[in-house]
Amino acid sequence: MAAEIAHIAIEEFKSHYVTKNFSGLMQRYYYLVEEDYGDPRSNRFPMMSNPLYTFGLVGIYLSWVLVIGPYFMRDRKPFQLKRTMVIYNAFQVAISAYMFYEHLVAGWLNYNLKCQPVDYSDSPMSKRMLNLCYVYYLSKLTEFADTVFFVLRKKSSQITWLHVYHHSVTPLETWVLVKFVAGGNATFPNLLNNFVHICMYFYYMMSAMGPNYAKFLWWKKYMTELQIAQFILCIIHTIRALFSQQCQFSKFISSLLLLNSSIFFCLFMNFYIQAYKKGKNTTALAAANQAAICASESLQKPKSLEVNNNHNSQDILPSLSQKKVN
């Protein structure tokens, strides 16, 4: 599929149809892919005619959070943004809950869990799923605000490579989803992701509400475990479709889904080990060291007392002898 299209694009590149430069070749390749495999129903949505709009937004995001934002905040105090954070996270909880419900109603209550091809028809449910995929794509653009708030609040320790990679890649992935595979197996990760985001943004909302709610945030560790479980389920689901001869869902898209889920699984697993397992070992080691210090001190105390007692007895004995002489 991809090789055949690439061959056609290269042959046209050599002809007079395409400007003989690399950008012309890539543009022609994209149009051939879109013509053969693109979903024409997606063309009615803004920013769906060309991926450059999404690439541009991702580029602006990276420029701001890595260069412009830190420079802007260099000599400024951190913004508090407490009310803004509560409202933003409440919005994300609401939109995630809506999309989770729509993924169930528009598809997964009736989809085949083992294998579900994409329905490209104009049926009401197919259109409903297409519209939902576009809303899902837009929601990933709104999540740029996560990092923007970190920059404005000078929480640079939270702007990790995993965080930036995740927020940069997901808009591109969801653009491909809407353009080529708006439905079927490709929406299973979305369903899981919406559920995870309901929990995650609810946690963030409570955290933003202040220290009075800190006692309700004991389940932070389990949020990362839930995200890891999400990617494990995606990997299992994708492998099942990828190696099934009967499954009519695109093998190429299945391979991309498997690659993406595997990358995120490794990244989140590494974060979990660094944040919790190593942190627990460090805490245990520190506690052991403290216990050893306390034990050492307790062993030294009797010796000091013994020395003091010897000094005291030496002081008392001369006084007694002096009394006898007197």
VEXDREN-2710 file (C-alpha; in Angstrom, 1 decimal):
% VEXDREN-2710
k/r/px/py/pz
1/MET/0.0/0.0/0.0
2/ALA/2.5/2.7/1.2
3/ALA/5.2/1.3/-1.1
4/GLU/3.0/1.5/-4.1
5/ILE/2.0/5.0/-3.4
6/ALA/5.6/6.0/-2.8
7/HIS/6.6/4.5/-6.2
8/ILE/3.8/6.5/-8.0
9/ALA/4.9/9.7/-6.2
10/ILE/8.5/9.2/-7.2
11/GLU/7.6/8.5/-10.8
12/GLU/5.5/11.7/-10.9
13/PHE/8.3/13.5/-9.2
14/LYS/10.5/12.7/-12.3
15/SER/7.8/14.0/-14.6
16/HIS/6.6/17.6/-15.2
17/TYR/3.6/17.1/-12.9
18/VAL/5.4/17.9/-9.7
19/THR/7.9/20.6/-8.9
20/LYS/11.2/18.9/-8.6
21/ASN/12.0/19.4/-4.9
22/PHE/11.6/17.4/-1.8
23/SER/8.5/19.4/-0.6
24/GLY/6.8/18.8/-3.9
25/LEU/7.4/15.1/-3.6
26/MET/6.1/15.0/-0.1
27/GLN/3.0/17.0/-1.0
28/ARG/2.2/14.7/-3.9
29/TYR/2.7/11.7/-1.7
30/TYR/0.3/13.1/0.8
31/TYR/-2.4/13.8/-1.8
32/LEU/-2.1/10.3/-3.2
33/VAL/-2.5/8.8/0.3
34/GLU/-5.5/11.1/0.9
35/GLU/-7.1/10.3/-2.4
36/ASP/-6.8/6.6/-1.9
37/TYR/-7.3/6.2/1.8
38/GLY/-8.6/9.5/3.2
39/ASP/-12.2/9.7/4.5
40/PRO/-13.9/12.4/2.3
41/ARG/-16.4/13.0/5.1
42/SER/-13.7/14.6/7.2
43/ASN/-13.1/17.4/4.7
44/ARG/-16.0/19.4/6.2
45/PHE/-14.1/19.9/9.5
46/PRO/-11.7/22.8/10.0
47/MET/-8.0/21.9/9.8
48/MET/-8.7/18.5/8.3
49/SER/-7.8/19.3/4.7
50/ASN/-4.0/19.3/5.5
51/PRO/-1.9/18.1/8.4
52/LEU/0.3/21.3/8.3
53/TYR/-2.3/23.1/10.5
54/THR/-1.8/20.6/13.2
55/PHE/2.0/20.5/12.8
56/GLY/2.0/24.3/13.0
57/LEU/0.0/24.3/16.3
58/VAL/2.4/21.7/17.8
59/GLY/5.3/23.8/16.7
60/ILE/3.8/26.9/18.4
61/TYR/3.2/24.8/21.5
62/LEU/6.8/23.6/21.7
63/SER/8.2/27.0/21.0
64/TRP/6.1/28.5/23.8
65/VAL/6.6/25.9/26.5
66/LEU/10.3/25.4/25.8
67/VAL/11.6/28.9/24.9
68/ILE/9.1/31.8/24.9
69/GLY/7.2/30.9/28.1
70/PRO/10.3/30.3/30.3
71/TYR/11.9/33.5/28.9
72/PHE/8.6/35.4/29.6
73/MET/8.5/34.1/33.2
74/ARG/12.3/34.5/33.9
75/ASP/12.0/37.7/36.0
76/ARG/8.4/37.3/37.1
77/LYS/6.8/35.7/40.1
78/PRO/4.7/32.5/39.5
79/PHE/1.0/33.0/38.8
80/GLN/-1.3/31.4/41.2
81/LEU/-4.2/30.6/38.8
82/LYS/-6.1/28.7/41.5
83/ARG/-9.6/29.5/40.2
84/THR/-8.5/29.1/36.6
85/MET/-7.0/25.7/37.3
86/VAL/-10.2/24.5/39.0
87/ILE/-12.4/25.7/36.1
88/TYR/-10.1/24.2/33.5
89/ASN/-9.9/20.8/35.2
90/ALA/-13.6/20.7/35.7
91/PHE/-14.1/21.4/32.0
92/GLN/-11.7/18.5/31.1
93/VAL/-13.6/16.2/33.5
94/ALA/-16.9/17.1/31.8
95/ILE/-15.7/16.8/28.2
96/SER/-13.9/13.5/29.0
97/ALA/-17.1/12.1/30.6
98/TYR/-19.1/13.2/27.5
99/MET/-16.7/11.6/25.1
100/PHE/-16.6/8.4/27.2
101/TYR/-20.4/8.2/27.0
102/GLU/-20.4/8.9/23.3
103/HIS/-17.8/6.3/22.6
104/LEU/-20.0/3.7/24.3
105/VAL/-23.3/4.7/22.7
106/ALA/-21.9/5.5/19.2
107/GLY/-19.8/2.3/19.0
108/TRP/-18.5/0.1/21.7
109/LEU/-21.8/-1.0/23.2
110/ASN/-22.3/-2.7/19.8
111/TYR/-18.8/-3.1/18.4
112/ASN/-17.0/-6.4/18.3
113/LEU/-14.3/-6.2/20.9
114/LYS/-12.1/-8.6/18.9
115/CYS/-12.2/-6.8/15.6
116/GLN/-14.2/-3.8/14.4
117/PRO/-13.6/-2.4/10.9
118/VAL/-14.3/1.3/10.3
119/ASP/-17.8/2.2/9.0
120/TYR/-17.3/4.8/6.2
121/SER/-21.0/5.0/5.4
122/ASP/-23.4/7.9/6.1
123/SER/-25.4/6.0/8.7
124/PRO/-26.3/8.1/11.8
125/MET/-24.1/6.1/14.1
126/SER/-21.1/6.3/11.7
127/LYS/-21.5/10.0/11.4
128/ARG/-21.9/10.3/15.2
129/MET/-18.6/8.4/15.7
130/LEU/-16.9/10.6/13.1
131/ASN/-18.1/13.8/14.8
132/LEU/-16.9/12.3/18.2
133/CYS/-13.4/11.6/16.8
134/TYR/-13.2/15.3/15.7
135/VAL/-14.2/16.5/19.2
136/TYR/-11.6/14.1/20.6
137/TYR/-9.0/15.7/18.3
138/LEU/-10.0/19.2/19.4
139/SER/-9.8/18.1/23.1
140/LYS/-6.2/17.2/22.6
141/LEU/-5.4/20.7/21.4
142/THR/-7.0/22.1/24.5
143/GLU/-4.7/20.0/26.6
144/PHE/-1.8/22.2/25.6
145/ALA/-3.0/24.3/28.5
146/ASP/-1.7/21.7/30.9
147/THR/1.9/22.7/30.0
148/VAL/1.1/26.4/29.7
149/PHE/-0.1/26.4/33.3
150/PHE/3.0/24.7/34.4
151/VAL/5.1/27.4/32.7
152/LEU/3.1/30.3/34.2
153/ARG/3.2/28.7/37.7
154/LYS/7.0/28.0/37.3
155/LYS/6.5/24.3/37.9
156/SER/9.4/23.4/35.6
157/SER/10.0/20.1/37.4
158/GLN/6.6/18.9/36.0
159/ILE/7.5/19.7/32.4
160/THR/9.2/16.4/31.8
161/TRP/10.2/14.9/28.5
162/LEU/7.3/12.4/28.8
163/HIS/4.9/15.2/29.4
164/VAL/6.0/17.3/26.4
165/TYR/6.2/14.2/24.1
166/HIS/2.8/13.1/25.1
167/HIS/1.2/16.5/24.4
168/SER/3.1/16.9/21.1
169/VAL/2.3/13.5/19.6
170/THR/-1.4/13.1/20.5
171/PRO/-2.8/15.9/18.3
172/LEU/-1.0/14.4/15.3
173/GLU/-2.3/10.9/16.1
174/THR/-5.9/12.1/16.5
175/TRP/-5.6/14.1/13.2
176/VAL/-4.8/10.8/11.5
177/LEU/-7.7/9.2/13.3
178/VAL/-10.2/11.7/12.0
179/LYS/-8.7/11.8/8.5
180/PHE/-8.4/8.0/7.9
181/VAL/-9.9/5.8/10.5
182/ALA/-12.7/7.5/12.4
183/GLY/-14.2/4.5/14.0
184/GLY/-13.7/0.8/14.6
185/ASN/-10.6/-0.5/16.4
186/ALA/-8.9/2.8/16.3
187/THR/-11.3/4.3/18.8
188/PHE/-10.7/1.7/21.5
189/PRO/-7.7/3.6/22.9
190/ASN/-9.9/6.7/22.9
191/LEU/-12.5/5.0/25.1
192/LEU/-9.9/4.0/27.6
193/ASN/-8.2/7.3/27.5
194/ASN/-11.4/9.2/28.2
195/PHE/-12.0/7.1/31.3
196/VAL/-8.5/7.7/32.6
197/HIS/-8.8/11.4/32.0
198/ILE/-12.0/11.6/34.0
199/CYS/-10.1/10.3/37.0
200/MET/-6.9/12.2/36.2
201/TYR/-8.5/15.7/35.8
202/PHE/-10.8/15.1/38.8
203/TYR/-7.6/14.5/40.8
204/TYR/-6.0/17.7/39.4
205/MET/-9.2/19.7/40.1
206/MET/-9.2/18.6/43.8
207/SER/-5.5/19.3/44.0
208/ALA/-6.1/22.9/42.7
209/MET/-8.8/23.5/45.3
210/GLY/-6.2/23.9/48.0
211/PRO/-4.6/22.1/51.0
212/ASN/-7.9/21.4/52.6
213/TYR/-8.5/18.7/50.0
214/ALA/-5.0/17.1/50.3
215/LYS/-6.3/14.3/52.5
216/PHE/-8.5/13.1/49.7
217/LEU/-5.6/12.8/47.2
218/TRP/-4.1/9.6/48.6
219/TRP/-4.7/7.8/45.3
220/LYS/-2.1/9.7/43.2
221/LYS/0.1/6.6/42.8
222/TYR/-2.9/4.6/41.4
223/MET/-3.4/7.2/38.6
224/THR/-0.1/6.2/37.0
225/GLU/-1.0/2.5/37.5
226/LEU/-4.3/3.2/35.7
227/GLN/-2.5/4.8/32.8
228/ILE/-0.1/1.8/32.5
229/ALA/-3.1/-0.6/32.6
230/GLN/-4.6/1.5/29.8
231/PHE/-1.6/0.9/27.5
232/ILE/-1.4/-2.8/28.4
233/LEU/-5.1/-3.2/27.3
234/CYS/-4.4/-1.3/24.1
235/ILE/-1.4/-3.5/23.3
236/ILE/-3.4/-6.7/23.8
237/HIS/-6.3/-5.4/21.8
238/THR/-4.1/-4.3/18.9
239/ILE/-2.1/-7.5/18.8
240/ARG/-5.3/-9.5/18.6
241/ALA/-6.4/-7.6/15.5
242/LEU/-3.0/-7.4/13.9
243/PHE/-2.4/-11.1/13.8
244/SER/-6.0/-12.2/13.1
245/GLN/-6.5/-13.3/9.4
246/GLN/-10.2/-12.6/9.7
247/CYS/-9.9/-9.1/11.0
248/GLN/-10.6/-6.5/8.2
249/PHE/-9.2/-3.6/10.1
250/SER/-6.1/-2.0/8.6
251/LYS/-2.9/-3.8/9.5
252/PHE/-0.9/-0.7/8.9
253/ILE/-3.0/1.3/11.3
254/SER/-2.9/-1.6/13.8
255/SER/0.9/-1.5/13.6
256/LEU/1.0/2.2/14.3
257/LEU/-1.4/1.7/17.3
258/LEU/0.8/-1.1/18.6
259/LEU/4.0/1.0/18.3
260/ASN/2.4/4.0/19.9
261/SER/1.0/2.1/22.8
262/SER/4.3/0.3/23.4
263/ILE/6.2/3.6/23.4
264/PHE/3.8/5.1/26.0
265/PHE/3.8/1.9/28.1
266/CYS/7.6/2.1/28.3
267/LEU/7.7/5.8/29.1
268/PHE/5.0/5.6/31.8
269/MET/6.5/2.4/33.2
270/ASN/9.9/4.2/33.5
271/PHE/8.2/7.2/35.2
272/TYR/6.4/4.9/37.6
273/ILE/9.7/3.1/38.6
274/GLN/11.5/6.4/39.0
275/ALA/8.8/8.1/41.0
276/TYR/7.5/5.3/43.2
277/LYS/9.7/2.2/43.3
278/LYS/13.0/4.0/43.5
279/GLY/11.5/6.6/45.7
280/LYS/10.3/3.9/48.1
281/ASN/13.7/2.3/48.1
282/THR/15.3/5.7/48.8
283/THR/12.9/6.3/51.7
284/ALA/13.6/2.8/53.1
285/LEU/17.4/3.3/52.8
286/ALA/17.1/6.7/54.6
287/ALA/15.0/5.2/57.3
288/ALA/17.6/2.4/57.7
289/ASN/20.4/4.9/57.9
290/GLN/18.6/6.9/60.5
291/ALA/17.9/3.8/62.6
292/ALA/21.6/2.8/62.4
293/ILE/22.6/6.3/63.6
294/CYS/20.1/6.1/66.5
295/ALA/21.4/2.6/67.4
296/SER/25.0/3.9/67.3
297/GLU/24.1/6.8/69.5
298/SER/22.4/4.6/72.0
299/LEU/25.5/2.4/72.2
300/GLN/27.7/5.4/72.8
301/LYS/25.6/6.8/75.6
302/PRO/26.5/4.1/78.3
303/LYS/30.2/4.7/77.7
304/SER/29.8/8.4/78.3
305/LEU/27.8/7.8/81.4
306/GLU/30.4/5.3/82.6
307/VAL/33.1/7.9/82.1
308/ASN/31.0/10.5/83.9
309/ASN/30.4/8.1/86.8
310/ASN/34.2/7.4/87.1
311/HIS/34.8/11.2/87.2
312/ASN/32.1/11.6/89.9
313/SER/33.5/8.8/92.0
314/GLN/37.0/10.3/91.8
315/ASP/35.6/13.6/92.9
316/ILE/33.7/12.1/95.9
317/LEU/36.5/9.9/97.2
318/PRO/39.0/12.7/97.9
319/SER/36.3/14.6/99.8
320/LEU/35.6/11.6/102.0
321/SER/39.3/11.1/102.7
322/GLN/39.5/14.8/103.6
323/LYS/36.7/14.4/106.1
324/LYS/38.4/11.4/107.7
325/VAL/41.6/13.4/108.1
326/ASN/39.7/16.2/109.7
END
